[in-house]
């Protein structure tokens, strides 16, 4: 230790001869100027702050440490954690050390990192952030259950949403979940919306209909880019989750289960008509998805903004600050980077 200190003192002295300040030289080395001065006063003196003056009375001996390592690696205990090993040893009338000592010794020998035979935790990467600046750029879809009057039997609603306009661009109800049925729905949507190859990204969760061979092959043929949520992470597909909640919490949603698939299709058809053409969506400044999808929301918001300005001019005393922000939303994000959506919102305001 004294040799290292002498070398540091020498290096600082050389730096000072070259014109450097002692404080700057110490900063580069990683010590304070006062520490250097203390070392210069007594180069042989040990630093009491970092070197203990005595060792613990009950410190494990090297033999005991080796016994811990050997015991933990025996076949009977190799797949167990210290909190399991110590009680099992006690059951055989053997006590080597405490659980914390086992943990400490095993950690020092790098034997705490996944000792069991099961597969280590898999690192799951967040899906790529997607941005929509116009309709028919990013779709999101999912399947939800619709109850029937037969207990345990469900109908399945396939629903595809455009995240930019929030318009339901396609839906179907079937008696089963199949990749082929989802593929037929996407083919129909691409035809009606005149989607070109590599124009749309389709986001979904990791269900079998979403990742089925027929669906993936159809998407490749249509030129639609697939995107998937992380396994068991529901909020990676928030737009689909949100619209299903809206659907099932409508006042008109049947209190009793659907009698048959025809009645279910009739009810959902009415919901889609209301949602696309009448529902003023809070996420798109209280315009309808149809207005947003066709670009009519620009004029609607401009007119609304003008009305608010005229109202403020007519009676300014009733306005304590700015009028409500009715600016057109230019970008919509799916799984944005942290802080991205907030930054854009603040800029728009």
Buried (B, 14 or more C-beta within 10 A) or exposed (E): EEEEBEEBBEEBBEBEEEEEEBEEBBEEBEBEBEBBEBBEEEEEEEEEEEEEEEEEEEEBEEEEBEBBBEBBEEEEBBEBBBEEBBEEBEEEEEEBBEBEBBBBBBEEEEBBEEBEEEEEEEEEEEBEEBBBEBBBBBBBBBBBEBBBEEEEEBBBBBBBBBBBBBBBBBBBBBEEBBBEBBBBBBBBBBEEBEBEEEBBBBBBBBBEBBBBEBBBEBBEEBEBBBBBBBEEBEEBBBBBBBBBEBBEEBEEEEEEBBEEBEBBBEBBEEBBEEBBEEBEBEBBBBBBBBBBBEEEBEEBBEEBBEEBEEEBEEEEEEEEEEBEEBEBBEBBBBBBEEEBEEEBEEEEE
